[in-house]
């Protein structure tokens, strides 16, 4: 992923870039070269400040082999079903549980990778 990638550019502005199929309207996550529903390659980018979703499951990461995460442990992670359709892995705000509605936002982490936060 490069700075020219729409996901990277959007996250740098605090927005989310999500692919949408121009043929059938399906929202795609993660990004793909063709629609998972209809196989069309006519994909567009929807850029928005945040997306609503629902926490499906959560877990707490207490150990990581990735040095950049160690200072932030423990980390709460969640599977969030976006109202747009796809399921995304997100960093989860304290006090959120499965079934809770959340707003998903994007940002660049300390290594300049786009990540999703659910609060």
N, C-alpha and C positions, 0 to 999 in steps of 0.2 A: 504494500500500500504506500502510495506516495502523497506528497502534499497536494498534487493535482487531483487525487481521488476525491469525489464528491463527499464521501463520508468524513474524510479527514478535514476538508475545508469547512464543512458544516459544523463539526465538533469544535473546531478552533473558534467558531463564532458562538458556541453554546447551543447549536441547533442539531437536529437529527436529520440525516438523509436516508430515506427508505425507498427502495425500488418499488415501482408499481407497473404492472403490465398494461400496455396501451390497448391490448386486444380484449382481455377479459376483466381487467380491473383488479386482479389479485395483488395484494401487497406481499413483497418478498423479503425475507430475512433469513439467513444472511444473503448478501448480494450474489447474484448468479448471472450467467450469460443467456439463460433462457427461462421463461416462466415455468415453474414447477407444475402449474395447473394445465396450461394449454400448449406449452412448448414454444410459444412465440418469442422471437428475439427483439420485439418492439418494446423495450423497457425504458421507463422514464424515472427521473429522480424526484421524489416529493421531499421538500425541505421544510421543516416545521420546528418551532421552538421546543415543543414537547409532544408526547403522545400519551393518551390515557391507556391504562391496562389494569390487569388483575393479577395479583401474586398467586401462582399455582403451587409453588413449593419453595422452601428456603433451606439453607444450610449455613453452617459457620465453618469457615476455613481457619484452622488453628495452626497449621504448619504449611510452609510453601518452600519449594526448592528454588523459586524465583526470587532472587535477592531484592528486587524492587518492591515486593509485597511484604517482606518481613517486618519492616518498621510499622506497618499498619495492621498487623495481626492482633486480635482475631478480626476477620472480615466476614460480614454477612453477605451472602450471595443468594440470588433468587432466579427462578424461572418465572417470567412474566408474560402472560398472553396479552399482547397488544390488542386494543379494540379493533385495529386495522386487520388483525388476523394472525400474524406470525407470533411465535414464541421466542423470546430473547433472554439471554443470560445477563443479569444486571447486578451491580453492587446495590445492596438493599439498606435503606435508612433504618435506624433503630426503631423498635416498636412495631414494625410491620410484620404481618403474619399471612399465611395462606388464606385466600379469600378477600383480602383487603384491596380496595381500589388504590392505584398509585398513578403518579405522573412520571413518565420516563423522559429523562433529559440526557444529553450527550455532552462530553467534554474530552479534552486531551489529558491523558495521565502524565506523570512525571517523565515518562519515556516518549512522549508525544504520540501515543497510540490513542485512537478514539475508544472510549469506553462509555457504557450506559449506566446511569444511576436511576434507581426507582425510589421515590419518596412519597 
